[in-house]
Amino acid sequence: MWVFTTAEAIALLESGSVTWISLDNDLGEGEPEGYTVACWIEERAYFGTLDRLEVFAHSDNTVANPKMRAAIKNARRYWAARES
């Protein structure tokens, strides 16, 4: 399923039906960015309110992509800590 805004992505994630997601950062001038979704995932993983899922960043944005990957790495670390 394709979504085009951070609000749509977060709503879908909240539904609990997502098993993997690939994020782009640049969603349009003046729109919240994919990094917002990556941070949302990271926060929910930290608090244990989002089940583990596969998360990828496919953005070509050279500034945002490393930040998104760091948030994803943290989420994976939080999930792993809860699973052990």
Backbone as a printed PyTorch tensor [residue, N CA C, xyz], in Angstrom:
tensor([[[  0.8380,  -1.1610,   0.0000],
         [  0.0000,   0.0000,   0.0000],
         [  0.8940,   1.2390,   0.0000]],

        [[  0.5590,   2.1910,  -0.8280],
         [  1.2930,   3.4410,  -0.8940],
         [  0.5320,   4.5040,  -0.1100]],

        [[  1.2540,   5.2500,   0.7000],
         [  0.6800,   6.4320,   1.3380],
         [  1.5890,   7.6030,   1.0040]],

        [[  1.0330,   8.7960,   1.0850],
         [  1.7680,   9.9510,   0.5800],
         [  2.0130,  11.0310,   1.6170]],

        [[  1.5260,  10.8390,   2.8330],
         [  1.7630,  11.8290,   3.8820],
         [  2.2100,  11.1160,   5.1520]],

        [[  2.8330,  11.8660,   6.0390],
         [  3.2290,  11.2850,   7.3190],
         [  1.9930,  10.8760,   8.1150]],

        [[  0.9320,  11.6540,   8.0450],
         [ -0.2960,  11.3280,   8.7840],
         [ -0.8720,   9.9970,   8.3110]],

        [[ -0.8780,   9.7680,   7.0110],
         [ -1.3760,   8.4960,   6.4770],
         [ -0.4950,   7.3320,   6.9370]],

        [[  0.8160,   7.5410,   6.9160],
         [  1.7450,   6.4800,   7.3170],
         [  1.5570,   6.1380,   8.7930]],

        [[  1.4720,   7.1480,   9.6340],
         [  1.3120,   6.9160,  11.0650],
         [ -0.0310,   6.2460,  11.3520]],

        [[ -1.0790,   6.6870,  10.6770],
         [ -2.3980,   6.0660,  10.8700],
         [ -2.3530,   4.5870,  10.5020]],

        [[ -1.6840,   4.2620,   9.4210],
         [ -1.5670,   2.8660,   9.0070],
         [ -0.7360,   2.0700,  10.0160]],

        [[  0.3430,   2.6610,  10.4960],
         [  1.1540,   1.9970,  11.5100],
         [  0.3520,   1.7610,  12.7880]],

        [[ -0.4530,   2.7180,  13.1680],
         [ -1.2720,   2.5840,  14.3710],
         [ -2.3120,   1.4700,  14.2340]],

        [[ -2.6810,   1.1410,  13.0140],
         [ -3.6830,   0.0860,  12.8010],
         [ -3.1470,  -1.2910,  13.1830]],

        [[ -1.8210,  -1.4250,  13.2550],
         [ -1.2130,  -2.6960,  13.6130],
         [ -1.1050,  -3.6860,  12.4720]],

        [[ -1.4460,  -3.2620,  11.2710],
         [ -1.4340,  -4.1840,  10.1360],
         [ -0.1600,  -4.1040,   9.2980]],

        [[  0.7670,  -3.2650,   9.6710],
         [  1.9930,  -3.0700,   8.8970],
         [  3.0570,  -4.0400,   9.3870]],

        [[  3.6750,  -4.7630,   8.4530],
         [  4.7810,  -5.6480,   8.8080],
         [  6.1150,  -5.1280,   8.2960]],

        [[  6.0660,  -4.2770,   7.2710],
         [  7.2770,  -3.6030,   6.8040],
         [  6.8990,  -2.2840,   6.1700]],

        [[  7.8580,  -1.3520,   6.2150],
         [  7.6200,  -0.0260,   5.6530],
         [  8.9360,   0.5060,   5.1020]],

        [[  8.8620,   1.1990,   3.9940],
         [ 10.0200,   1.8490,   3.3950],
         [  9.7060,   3.3340,   3.3080]],

        [[ 10.5950,   4.1440,   3.8590],
         [ 10.3350,   5.5710,   4.0090],
         [ 11.1720,   6.4350,   3.0740]],

        [[ 10.5150,   7.3830,   2.4650],
         [ 11.1890,   8.4620,   1.7480],
         [ 11.1070,   9.6840,   2.6420]],

        [[ 12.0480,  10.5770,   2.5500],
         [ 12.0030,  11.7620,   3.4000],
         [ 11.2120,  12.8930,   2.7790]],

        [[ 11.4720,  13.2060,   1.5330],
         [ 10.9240,  14.4040,   0.9020],
         [  9.5420,  14.1180,   0.3250]],

        [[  8.5160,  14.6030,   1.0270],
         [  7.1390,  14.3010,   0.6630],
         [  6.4070,  15.4830,   0.0420]],

        [[  7.1170,  16.5460,  -0.2260],
         [  6.4980,  17.7150,  -0.8470],
         [  6.7950,  18.9730,  -0.0460]],

        [[  6.8940,  20.0510,  -0.7320],
         [  7.2080,  21.3440,  -0.1210],
         [  6.1970,  21.6800,   0.9770]],

        [[  6.7130,  21.9620,   2.1540],
         [  5.8640,  22.3570,   3.2610],
         [  5.2020,  21.2100,   4.0060]],

        [[  5.4340,  19.9800,   3.5670],
         [  4.8410,  18.8080,   4.2130],
         [  5.8080,  18.2540,   5.2540]],

        [[  5.2730,  17.6410,   6.3310],
         [  6.1710,  16.9310,   7.2480],
         [  6.9330,  15.8590,   6.4720]],

        [[  8.1130,  15.5330,   6.9490],
         [  8.9980,  14.6430,   6.2040],
         [  8.9580,  13.2120,   6.7270]],

        [[  9.4910,  12.3110,   5.9280],
         [  9.5700,  10.9160,   6.3240],
         [ 10.3650,  10.7140,   7.6030]],

        [[ 11.3030,  11.6000,   7.8820],
         [ 12.0700,  11.5220,   9.1280],
         [ 11.1310,  11.5840,  10.3280]],

        [[ 10.0280,  12.3090,  10.1950],
         [  9.0260,  12.3830,  11.2580],
         [  8.4750,  11.0020,  11.5590]],

        [[  8.2180,  10.2190,  10.5220],
         [  7.6940,   8.8590,  10.7030],
         [  8.7690,   7.9760,  11.3370]],

        [[ 10.0050,   8.1130,  10.9000],
         [ 11.0940,   7.3240,  11.4780],
         [ 11.2290,   7.6100,  12.9730]],

        [[ 11.1190,   8.8670,  13.3540],
         [ 11.1950,   9.2330,  14.7740],
         [  9.9890,   8.6940,  15.5390]],

        [[  8.8250,   8.7120,  14.9150],
         [  7.6160,   8.1750,  15.5420],
         [  7.8040,   6.6850,  15.8150]],

        [[  8.3330,   5.9570,  14.8360],
         [  8.5920,   4.5240,  14.9930],
         [  9.6020,   4.2960,  16.1170]],

        [[ 10.6670,   5.0710,  16.1110],
         [ 11.7000,   4.9470,  17.1470],
         [ 11.0950,   5.1480,  18.5390]],

        [[ 10.2940,   6.1590,  18.6970],
         [  9.6830,   6.4540,  19.9970],
         [  8.7460,   5.3300,  20.4430]],

        [[  7.9330,   4.8350,  19.5380],
         [  7.0020,   3.7610,  19.8920],
         [  7.7490,   2.4650,  20.2160]],

        [[  8.8450,   2.2140,  19.5180],
         [  9.6610,   1.0360,  19.8330],
         [ 10.2630,   1.1800,  21.2290]],

        [[ 10.7290,   2.3720,  21.5560],
         [ 11.3150,   2.6260,  22.8730],
         [ 10.3010,   2.3560,  23.9840]],

        [[  9.0780,   2.8310,  23.7960],
         [  8.0440,   2.6660,  24.8210],
         [  7.3260,   1.3160,  24.7360]],

        [[  7.6620,   0.5170,  23.7310],
         [  7.0680,  -0.8070,  23.6040],
         [  5.6290,  -0.7980,  23.1300]],

        [[  5.2420,   0.2500,  22.4110],
         [  3.8550,   0.3510,  21.9530],
         [  3.6980,   0.0880,  20.4570]],

        [[  4.7710,  -0.3750,  19.8330],
         [  4.7210,  -0.7420,  18.4150],
         [  5.4570,  -2.0570,  18.2570]],

        [[  4.7870,  -3.0480,  17.7080],
         [  5.4260,  -4.3300,  17.4680],
         [  6.5300,  -4.1890,  16.4350]],

        [[  7.5040,  -5.0870,  16.5410],
         [  8.6230,  -5.0650,  15.5920],
         [  8.1020,  -5.1740,  14.1670]],

        [[  8.6950,  -4.4030,  13.2860],
         [  8.4160,  -4.4840,  11.8670],
         [  9.6990,  -4.1910,  11.1200]],

        [[  9.7260,  -4.5240,   9.8620],
         [ 10.8850,  -4.2070,   9.0270],
         [ 10.7400,  -2.7650,   8.5630]],

        [[ 11.7820,  -1.9930,   8.7870],
         [ 11.7590,  -0.5670,   8.4340],
         [ 12.9840,  -0.2770,   7.5830]],

        [[ 12.7740,   0.4500,   6.4970],
         [ 13.8540,   0.8340,   5.5960],
         [ 13.7260,   2.3160,   5.2650]],

        [[ 14.8410,   2.9210,   4.9260],
         [ 14.8430,   4.2980,   4.4390],
         [ 15.3860,   4.2660,   3.0150]],

        [[ 14.5820,   4.6910,   2.0650],
         [ 15.0340,   4.6900,   0.6730],
         [ 15.2320,   6.1090,   0.1360]],

        [[ 15.2580,   7.0760,   1.0140],
         [ 15.3730,   8.4710,   0.6100],
         [ 16.7500,   8.7720,   0.0160]],

        [[ 16.7660,   9.5960,  -1.0000],
         [ 18.0240,  10.0760,  -1.5790],
         [ 18.5100,  11.3570,  -0.9090]],

        [[ 17.7720,  11.8470,   0.0720],
         [ 18.1400,  13.0670,   0.7730],
         [ 19.3860,  12.7760,   1.6140]],

        [[ 20.5050,  13.4090,   1.2520],
         [ 21.7890,  13.0870,   1.8760],
         [ 21.8950,  13.5600,   3.3200]],

        [[ 21.0590,  14.4710,   3.7250],
         [ 21.0550,  14.9260,   5.1220],
         [ 20.0960,  14.0710,   5.9500]],

        [[ 18.9040,  13.8620,   5.4470],
         [ 17.8800,  13.1540,   6.2150],
         [ 18.0940,  11.6500,   6.2620]],

        [[ 18.6240,  11.0520,   5.1910],
         [ 18.7590,   9.6040,   5.1620],
         [ 19.5700,   9.0620,   6.3360]],

        [[ 20.7300,   9.6140,   6.6620],
         [ 21.4760,   9.0940,   7.8150],
         [ 20.7140,   9.2620,   9.1350]],

        [[ 19.9650,  10.3460,   9.2770],
         [ 19.1780,  10.5410,  10.4900],
         [ 18.0460,   9.5110,  10.5650]],

        [[ 17.4280,   9.2360,   9.4290],
         [ 16.3720,   8.2290,   9.3910],
         [ 16.9390,   6.8560,   9.7390]],

        [[ 18.0810,   6.5320,   9.1670],
         [ 18.7100,   5.2370,   9.4400],
         [ 19.0970,   5.1070,  10.9170]],

        [[ 19.5170,   6.2040,  11.5310],
         [ 19.8540,   6.1690,  12.9580],
         [ 18.6070,   5.9070,  13.8020]],

        [[ 17.4970,   6.5350,  13.4610],
         [ 16.2460,   6.3040,  14.1840],
         [ 15.7990,   4.8520,  14.0190]],

        [[ 15.9350,   4.3230,  12.8150],
         [ 15.5620,   2.9320,  12.5440],
         [ 16.4710,   1.9800,  13.3330]],

        [[ 17.7540,   2.2740,  13.3580],
         [ 18.7020,   1.4470,  14.1130],
         [ 18.3310,   1.4350,  15.5930]],

        [[ 17.9710,   2.5890,  16.1170],
         [ 17.5610,   2.6650,  17.5170],
         [ 16.3000,   1.8460,  17.7590]],

        [[ 15.3290,   1.9440,  16.8530],
         [ 14.0900,   1.1800,  17.0020],
         [ 14.4050,  -0.3120,  17.0440]],

        [[ 15.2670,  -0.7620,  16.1650],
         [ 15.6320,  -2.1840,  16.1420],
         [ 16.3010,  -2.5940,  17.4550]],

        [[ 17.1320,  -1.7130,  17.9690],
         [ 17.8130,  -1.9860,  19.2420],
         [ 16.8000,  -2.0850,  20.3810]],

        [[ 15.8160,  -1.1870,  20.4020],
         [ 14.7830,  -1.2220,  21.4530],
         [ 13.9510,  -2.4920,  21.3540]],

        [[ 13.5670,  -2.8700,  20.1280],
         [ 12.8020,  -4.1080,  19.9540],
         [ 13.6180,  -5.3120,  20.4360]],

        [[ 14.8860,  -5.3560,  20.0590],
         [ 15.7340,  -6.4840,  20.4440],
         [ 15.8700,  -6.5640,  21.9670]],

        [[ 16.0130,  -5.4350,  22.6160],
         [ 16.1460,  -5.4220,  24.0750],
         [ 14.8840,  -5.9500,  24.7470]],

        [[ 13.7330,  -5.6270,  24.1970],
         [ 12.4650,  -6.0970,  24.7640],
         [ 12.2680,  -7.5960,  24.5210]],

        [[ 12.8260,  -8.0930,  23.4340],
         [ 12.6490,  -9.5000,  23.0820],
         [ 13.5910, -10.4140,  23.8690]],

        [[ 14.6330,  -9.8420,  24.4530],
         [ 15.6010, -10.6970,  25.1710],
         [ 15.2570, -10.8380,  26.6310]]])
